[in-house]
Amino acid sequence: MKRLGIWLIIFNLLVVAGSAQTKRDPRAVGLAGAYGTVADGIFAVGYNPALIAIQQDKPFMLQLVGFDFGLVNNYISIANLNSISGDTLTDHEKDVILRNLDESGGLRLFTDVHLPIPVLNYASGNMALTSNMVVLGDITIPTGIMSLLLNGNPIAEDLDMTLEMDLLGVNEFGFSFAIPGQDMAWGMTAKYLQGLFYFGIDNDSSYSSLVTDSTAVHGEGVYFFRQGIGGSGIGLDIGFTTNDINGWRIGVSLINAVGRIHWNRPGFIKNLMAGGDNIYGNKDDLFHLNWSGTPLNDSMAVRYEYYIDTLNVGSLSNDSLFYSNPTDEQVIYNLDEDGNLKKFSTRYPALFRFSVAKRWPDVLVTSDFVTGFQDKFFSRNRWRWAIGAELLRNPTLPVRFGFSWAGSDFKELGMGFGIHKGPVIFDLGLAFRNGIWVHTMKGVNLSLGVTITSFKSRKSEAPPAEETPVVPIVPEGRF
């Protein structure tokens, strides 16, 4: 079982290295995502664009550099690996592992990188221009594979062995504006989504299974791999927020209310990757995928089929347990009836957010309720509650803590600080994901950024202290 734990760690690291939410910044990480009513300027984009109305009387904001990296899974942690170390596992321990994975749909591995394009994130007045490169990787190993590793192949039980995989790179360019009102403000962000690349398994056309009867093992599988180089789409965020009322603020937003990327369209990225001859899919490309020695251009997809026929003790001496022949492994031209390149699209997941915050002179407390509508990339089809606090006793050195909860296995602890000196704003955030201790966390998130503003700084005014009524002093001996 020690080998199993080592194999899982190596696989997780390979996934992370091979693949590189929506927008995220260090302050959001430190507050564990409780950010929907306190985000400032350019950082309101992706959380609640109505907050840009709050900044209209503040000086400009320009982000110089930023970096955000995260990785997370739903099972692997130091504590869990220690629990399965040793020579053998009991049946009860195996059942607990498989039950936990089955409830989550398998062993899920997710990684994301956010890189704000330098000097192209700017906010002033009630408007903001933002740009952000996002690289996402989402892979799910089915429970059937894990069951096979732990229990072997059960008799007369069909194991689902279908892998799921999506790798996506996209540039988000957004224009945001907000309209302030007497009691509340509303705002929106219109986004152009420039698809960089996509590679994934088409779930509707892929399957894999393994079944054992009394005499042999049988199995078959088909995987349809699809790629996209260069794409485009649009996105739309909308949000509402109240103005400050005795230090309270409430907000509601829908991020990516509209958001879809259409692949295999002509564009800058495809021309760039095609090299000097402007033809994608040959030796002079800057980059292309290969399958069995064949360079894949944007009109190609891959259909791989395998099968196991009557695998038994006598056939174990064969060179390979899986059999496929050239007719089962095909490079398919993804063309329509007229010979034109087929276009396909991927949905950019949407998020709904309800937020509330309370500010005192030396502390800010904020809380968010967030849900997605599908289990895809940074979205989860379940409610997530987050609460965070920012200590402002020393305004030049704010300290942040946050905690979020989305079920017993999806907890997150965030922490961070900032150095705000004159026109320079430096922020750092760190979060333990799917766990709140070093030995129980199943992922980590690291974020940092440097932003500049004018020498006036962007300090928010603290809510006015409650006035103490003046009691008139009555001279002694008089009423």
C-alpha positions as a printed Julia matrix, in Angstrom:
479×3 Matrix{Float64}:
   0.0     0.0     0.0
   2.95    2.34    0.39
   3.51    2.01   -3.34
  -0.1     3.04   -3.96
   0.37    6.24   -1.93
   3.6     7.08   -3.76
   1.9     6.44   -7.13
  -0.97    8.75   -6.26
   1.4    11.56   -5.22
   3.43   11.23   -8.43
   0.27   11.25  -10.54
  -0.99   14.39   -8.81
   2.32   16.17   -9.38
   2.34   15.19  -13.04
  -1.14   16.59  -13.49
  -0.11   19.88  -11.91
   3.05   20.16  -13.96
   1.23   19.32  -17.15
  -1.55   21.91  -16.92
   0.56   24.95  -15.95
 -11.7    30.23  -10.73
 -12.45   32.79  -12.23
 -10.48   35.92  -11.23
  -8.68   35.81   -7.87
  -6.25   38.05   -5.97
  -4.23   37.91   -2.7
  -6.82   39.73   -0.58
  -9.54   37.3    -1.71
  -7.29   34.33   -0.88
  -6.53   35.71    2.61
 -10.26   36.13    3.28
 -11.03   32.6     1.97
 -13.21   34.05   -0.79
 -15.44   36.22    1.45
 -14.98   39.11   -0.93
 -18.24   40.03   -2.64
 -18.84   43.31   -0.78
 -15.28   44.47   -0.02
 -13.33   44.04   -3.28
 -11.79   47.31   -4.43
 -11.33   48.74   -7.92
 -10.01   46.27  -10.49
 -10.37   43.44   -7.96
 -14.16   43.84   -7.94
 -14.2    42.25  -11.41
 -15.08   38.58  -11.05
 -16.81   39.15   -7.7
 -19.26   42.06   -7.98
 -18.78   44.78  -10.61
 -21.22   47.07   -8.74
 -18.46   47.7    -6.18
 -16.68   49.84   -8.77
 -19.24   52.55   -7.98
 -17.8    52.72   -4.45
 -14.39   53.75   -5.83
 -15.58   56.74   -7.89
 -14.16   59.28   -5.41
 -10.87   57.42   -4.98
  -7.7    57.82   -7.07
  -6.85   55.46   -9.91
  -5.55   51.9    -9.45
  -3.03   50.16  -11.71
  -1.82   46.58  -11.17
   1.84   46.16  -12.06
   2.23   42.43  -11.51
   0.33   39.54  -10.0
   0.56   35.78   -9.65
  -1.92   33.25   -8.32
  -1.43   29.48   -8.26
  -3.64   26.79   -6.81
  -3.9    23.01   -6.75
  -6.36   20.8    -4.92
  -7.74   17.27   -4.86
 -10.52   15.61   -2.91
  -8.6    12.88   -1.05
  -4.8    13.02   -0.98
  -3.38   14.58    2.18
  -0.56   13.77    4.57
  -3.04   12.4     7.1
  -4.83   10.2     4.57
  -1.57    8.88    3.12
  -0.36    8.01    6.62
  -3.62    6.16    7.25
  -3.04    3.86    4.26
   0.68    3.31    4.86
   1.77   -0.15    5.83
   1.68   -3.6     4.31
  -2.08   -4.13    4.09
  -5.38   -2.39    4.49
  -8.39   -3.86    6.25
 -11.63   -4.29    4.32
 -13.18   -1.57    6.47
 -10.4     0.9     5.59
 -10.8     0.12    1.89
 -14.56    0.63    2.12
 -14.09    4.01    3.8
 -11.69    5.18    1.07
 -13.94    4.02   -1.77
 -17.08    5.42   -0.14
 -15.47    8.84    0.22
 -14.3     8.8    -3.4
 -17.63    7.51   -4.69
 -19.51   10.36   -2.99
 -17.22   12.81   -4.8
 -17.49   11.09   -8.18
 -13.94    9.69   -8.09
 -10.49   11.07   -7.35
 -10.62   14.62   -8.66
  -7.49   16.67   -9.33
  -7.78   20.38  -10.14
  -5.14   23.04  -10.73
  -5.38   26.66  -11.82
  -3.03   29.53  -12.58
  -4.04   33.2   -12.81
  -1.69   35.72  -14.4
  -2.93   39.31  -14.68
  -1.36   40.78  -17.81
   1.03   43.48  -16.52
  -0.14   47.11  -16.71
  -3.39   46.08  -18.44
  -5.5    46.19  -15.28
  -6.63   49.73  -14.58
  -9.49   51.37  -12.69
 -10.57   54.98  -12.33
 -13.86   56.67  -11.56
 -16.7    54.23  -12.09
 -14.93   52.2   -14.8
 -12.27   49.52  -15.02
 -10.32   47.73  -17.74
  -8.98   44.31  -16.8
  -7.1    41.42  -18.4
  -6.28   38.06  -16.93
  -4.78   34.85  -18.3
  -6.25   31.71  -16.74
  -4.98   28.14  -17.16
  -7.21   25.38  -15.75
  -6.74   21.63  -15.47
  -9.49   19.28  -14.24
  -9.02   15.49  -14.19
 -11.18   12.83  -12.54
 -10.03    9.24  -11.97
 -13.18    7.09  -11.64
 -13.92    5.08   -8.52
 -13.76    1.92  -10.61
 -10.01    2.31  -11.16
  -9.44    2.98   -7.46
 -11.57   -0.07   -6.57
  -9.49   -2.22   -8.93
  -6.27   -1.01   -7.24
  -7.58   -1.64   -3.72
  -9.78   -4.73   -4.07
  -8.78   -6.31   -7.35
 -11.47   -7.25   -9.86
 -14.73   -8.41   -8.23
 -16.77  -11.2    -9.82
 -19.82  -10.2   -11.91
 -19.44   -6.48  -11.2
 -19.05   -4.02  -14.05
 -16.45   -1.4   -13.08
 -16.74    2.05  -14.64
 -13.19    2.98  -15.76
 -13.99    6.18  -17.69
 -11.49    8.98  -17.17
 -12.54   12.62  -17.39
 -10.13   15.36  -18.44
 -10.31   19.02  -19.4
  -7.35   21.38  -19.92
  -8.16   24.97  -20.79
  -6.27   28.22  -21.33
  -8.06   31.54  -21.84
  -7.41   35.27  -21.75
 -10.18   37.35  -20.15
 -10.46   40.96  -21.28
 -13.12   42.94  -19.42
 -14.65   46.37  -19.44
 -16.57   47.16  -16.26
 -18.68   50.07  -15.21
 -21.03   50.8   -12.33
 -23.81   53.3   -11.79
 -24.15   54.65   -8.25
 -27.53   55.46   -6.73
 -28.78   57.01   -3.55
 -29.22   53.72   -1.71
 -27.57   51.17   -3.97
 -25.45   50.69   -7.08
 -25.4    48.25   -9.93
 -22.65   47.3   -12.33
 -21.71   44.95  -15.1
 -18.64   43.56  -16.81
 -18.6    42.71  -20.51
 -15.84   40.21  -21.26
 -14.11   39.04  -24.39
 -12.85   35.48  -23.88
  -9.84   34.7   -26.04
  -9.39   30.95  -26.1
  -5.73   29.89  -26.07
  -6.05   26.11  -26.09
  -8.35   23.28  -25.08
  -7.66   19.56  -24.81
 -10.06   17.11  -23.28
 -12.05   13.91  -23.41
 -15.54   14.17  -24.86
 -17.68   12.55  -22.16
 -20.62   11.94  -24.51
 -18.49    9.83  -26.88
 -16.21    8.05  -24.39
 -16.62    5.11  -22.05
 -14.54    2.36  -20.45
 -15.52   -0.69  -18.43
 -14.13   -3.87  -16.94
 -16.09   -6.95  -15.87
 -15.03  -10.33  -14.48
 -17.04  -13.52  -14.81
 -16.27  -16.99  -13.42
 -13.72  -17.82  -16.13
 -12.17  -14.62  -17.5
 -11.93  -10.83  -17.53
 -13.54   -8.78  -20.27
 -13.27   -5.09  -20.94
 -13.54   -2.44  -23.59
 -13.21    1.29  -23.89
 -13.44    4.17  -26.32
 -11.91    7.57  -25.73
 -12.59   10.52  -27.98
  -9.89   13.19  -27.51
 -10.75   16.65  -28.75
  -8.54   19.71  -29.07
  -9.05   23.35  -29.89
  -6.4    25.9   -30.82
  -7.62   29.46  -30.83
 -11.13   30.34  -29.78
 -13.31   33.25  -28.84
 -16.4    34.02  -26.85
 -18.12   36.57  -24.69
 -18.97   36.72  -21.02
 -21.15   38.91  -18.83
 -21.09   39.61  -15.09
 -23.79   41.58  -13.29
 -23.98   42.76   -9.7
 -25.81   44.92   -7.18
 -24.65   46.38   -3.88
 -26.08   48.65   -1.24
 -24.3    51.77   -0.11
 -22.81   51.74    3.38
 -25.5    51.95    6.04
 -24.01   52.3     9.53
 -21.02   50.28    8.34
 -23.15   47.52    6.74
 -23.1    46.58    3.06
 -25.0    43.83    1.16
 -24.33   42.63   -2.39
 -25.58   40.11   -4.95
 -23.81   39.1    -8.16
 -23.98   36.58  -11.0
 -20.58   35.93  -12.56
 -20.47   34.53  -16.1
 -24.22   34.88  -16.49
 -23.28   34.55  -20.15
 -20.02   32.79  -20.92
 -19.07   30.35  -23.67
 -15.9    29.83  -25.72
 -16.18   28.68  -29.34
 -13.13   26.77  -30.58
 -11.46   26.2   -33.95
 -12.14   29.67  -35.27
  -9.6    31.74  -37.18
  -7.65   33.96  -34.84
  -4.39   35.4   -33.64
  -3.41   32.43  -31.48
  -3.74   29.93  -34.29
  -1.73   32.13  -36.65
   0.97   32.55  -34.01
   1.27   28.8   -33.38
   1.33   28.0   -37.12
   4.85   29.31  -37.64
   6.26   30.9   -40.77
   4.07   29.11  -43.35
   0.81   30.05  -41.53
  -0.33   26.43  -41.77
  -1.0    24.74  -38.46
  -0.14   21.06  -38.11
   3.36   20.59  -39.55
   7.01   20.71  -38.51
   7.47   24.48  -38.39
   4.71   24.99  -35.8
   5.71   26.59  -32.53
   3.75   23.79  -30.86
   1.36   21.02  -31.8
   0.18   17.74  -30.35
   1.35   14.41  -31.75
  -0.49   11.1   -31.77
   1.45    7.98  -32.79
   3.89   10.19  -34.67
   1.18   12.11  -36.51
   1.1    15.88  -35.9
  -2.44   16.96  -35.11
  -3.78   20.06  -36.73
  -6.93   21.87  -35.65
  -9.13   19.72  -37.9
  -8.09   16.48  -36.22
  -9.49   14.57  -33.28
  -8.43   11.18  -31.94
 -10.64    8.16  -31.31
  -8.85    5.45  -29.34
 -10.53    2.09  -28.76
  -9.24   -0.88  -26.8
 -10.68   -4.15  -25.6
  -9.76   -7.08  -23.37
 -11.1   -10.37  -24.65
 -11.1   -13.44  -22.37
  -8.12  -12.41  -20.27
  -7.28  -15.43  -18.1
  -4.27  -17.11  -16.5
  -3.13  -18.52  -19.82
  -3.05  -15.11  -21.49
  -1.07  -13.33  -18.76
   2.16  -14.16  -20.61
   1.16  -11.87  -23.51
   3.15   -8.7   -24.05
   0.11   -6.52  -23.45
  -3.12   -7.05  -21.57
  -4.82   -4.37  -23.66
  -5.3    -4.98  -27.36
  -5.91   -2.45  -30.08
  -5.15   -2.43  -33.76
  -4.77    0.41  -36.28
  -8.47    0.34  -37.09
  -9.27    0.93  -33.42
  -6.89    3.86  -33.05
  -7.92    6.54  -35.49
  -7.04   10.12  -36.23
 -10.34   11.62  -37.31
 -10.76   14.74  -39.38
 -13.24   16.87  -37.52
 -14.99   18.21  -40.62
 -18.63   18.69  -41.51
 -20.39   17.39  -44.64
 -19.12   20.36  -46.67
 -15.51   19.77  -45.64
 -15.4    22.75  -43.3
 -13.83   22.62  -39.86
 -16.35   21.73  -37.16
 -16.6    24.24  -34.35
 -17.4    23.24  -30.79
 -17.84   25.23  -27.61
 -17.16   24.92  -23.91
 -19.28   26.57  -21.22
 -17.46   28.99  -18.92
 -18.98   28.1   -15.52
 -21.28   30.59  -13.77
 -21.26   31.54  -10.08
 -23.97   33.13   -7.93
 -22.83   35.12   -4.89
 -24.66   36.71   -1.94
 -22.45   38.85    0.3
 -22.66   40.93    3.47
 -20.03   42.92    5.37
 -19.78   45.05    8.51
 -17.04   47.61    9.07
 -15.81   49.08   12.34
 -12.9    51.54   12.71
 -10.31   48.79   13.32
 -11.82   45.66   11.79
 -13.8    44.54    8.76
 -15.9    41.35    8.88
 -17.26   39.92    5.64
 -19.21   36.82    4.62
 -20.25   35.24    1.3
 -22.6    32.48    0.18
 -21.55   31.14   -3.24
 -22.79   28.37   -5.52
 -22.14   27.16   -9.03
 -24.51   25.36  -11.38
 -22.24   22.52  -12.54
 -19.19   20.59  -11.33
 -16.73   22.04  -13.79
 -13.36   23.7   -13.26
 -13.71   26.28  -10.44
 -17.49   25.76  -10.13
 -19.18   23.38   -7.7
 -22.88   22.58   -7.7
 -23.21   23.12   -3.96
 -23.37   26.05   -1.55
 -20.16   27.38   -0.07
 -20.09   29.68    2.97
 -17.08   31.88    3.65
 -16.34   34.33    6.45
 -13.29   36.56    6.78
 -11.88   39.37    8.89
  -9.41   42.13    8.06
  -7.63   43.82   10.95
  -7.1    47.53   10.2
  -5.66   48.9    13.42
  -2.5    49.62   11.45
  -3.84   50.72    8.02
  -0.43   50.35    6.36
  -0.21   46.68    7.44
  -3.65   45.03    7.16
  -3.83   41.42    8.36
  -6.45   38.98    7.05
  -7.93   35.65    8.07
 -10.72   33.63    6.5
 -12.54   30.32    6.65
 -14.9    28.67    4.18
 -17.06   25.57    4.39
 -18.81   23.59    1.66
 -19.43   20.3     3.39
 -17.31   18.27    5.79
 -14.66   17.51    3.15
 -14.44   20.98    1.61
 -13.0    23.35    4.18
 -10.51   26.13    3.52
  -8.38   28.29    5.78
  -6.99   31.54    4.37
  -4.51   34.02    5.75
  -2.59   36.97    4.4
  -1.36   40.51    4.87
  -0.69   43.67    2.94
   1.88   46.46    2.93
   0.24   49.71    1.86
   2.79   52.48    1.83
   2.15   55.63   -0.15
   1.23   54.73   -3.73
   2.4    51.09   -3.47
   0.02   48.29   -2.5
   1.61   44.87   -1.93
  -0.57   41.92   -0.9
   0.16   38.28   -0.14
  -2.35   35.48    0.46
  -2.05   31.78    1.36
  -4.84   29.24    1.79
  -5.01   25.6     2.85
  -7.63   23.99    0.6
  -9.89   21.07    1.53
  -8.43   21.11    5.03
  -7.42   23.6     7.71
  -4.17   22.05    8.95
  -0.93   21.23    7.18
  -1.43   17.48    7.62
  -5.11   17.5     6.54
  -5.04   19.96    3.65
  -5.51   18.49    0.18
  -4.28   21.5    -1.72
  -2.81   24.97   -1.45
  -3.34   28.41   -2.96
  -0.6    31.06   -3.15
  -1.26   34.56   -4.43
   0.7    37.82   -4.51
   0.44   41.14   -6.31
   1.8    44.67   -6.57
  -0.51   47.58   -7.4
   0.09   51.31   -7.52
  -2.19   54.28   -6.97
  -1.65   58.0    -6.39
   0.08   59.41   -3.34
  -3.4    60.13   -1.95
  -3.66   56.35   -1.39
  -6.99   54.46   -1.5
  -7.76   54.25    2.21
 -11.45   53.92    2.92
 -12.93   56.18    5.5
 -13.88   54.44    8.71
 -17.52   54.69    9.71
 -18.11   57.69   11.95
 -18.11   56.94   15.63
 -21.43   57.21   17.35
 -21.82   60.6    18.93
 -22.26   60.73   22.69
 -25.09   63.07   23.63
 -23.93   66.15   25.46
 -25.44   66.48   28.95
 -25.74   70.1    30.01
 -24.01   70.93   33.26
 -26.42   72.54   35.63
 -24.74   74.91   38.1
 -25.06   73.87   41.69
 -28.14   75.2    43.31
 -29.98   75.78   40.02
 -32.49   73.61   38.04
